[in-house]
């Protein structure tokens, strides 16, 4: 591809534009899916941590009530 004229370079760029646009759209969609997955993972971890905290709190309350 050495020594391309300006017209050849523009023609090559026009030919590659739809492919590059599609690749950018796919990459954006993939990043969006990854972001949603990370957000869901954080929500699940927070729910589990909250449940564990609730169980520990009830356990400590019952233990303290016995004494």
Secondary structure, 3 states (H helix, E strand, C coil): CCCCCHHHHHHHHHHHHHHHHHHHHHHHHHHHHHHHHHHHHHHHHHHHHHHHHHHHHHHHHHHHHHC
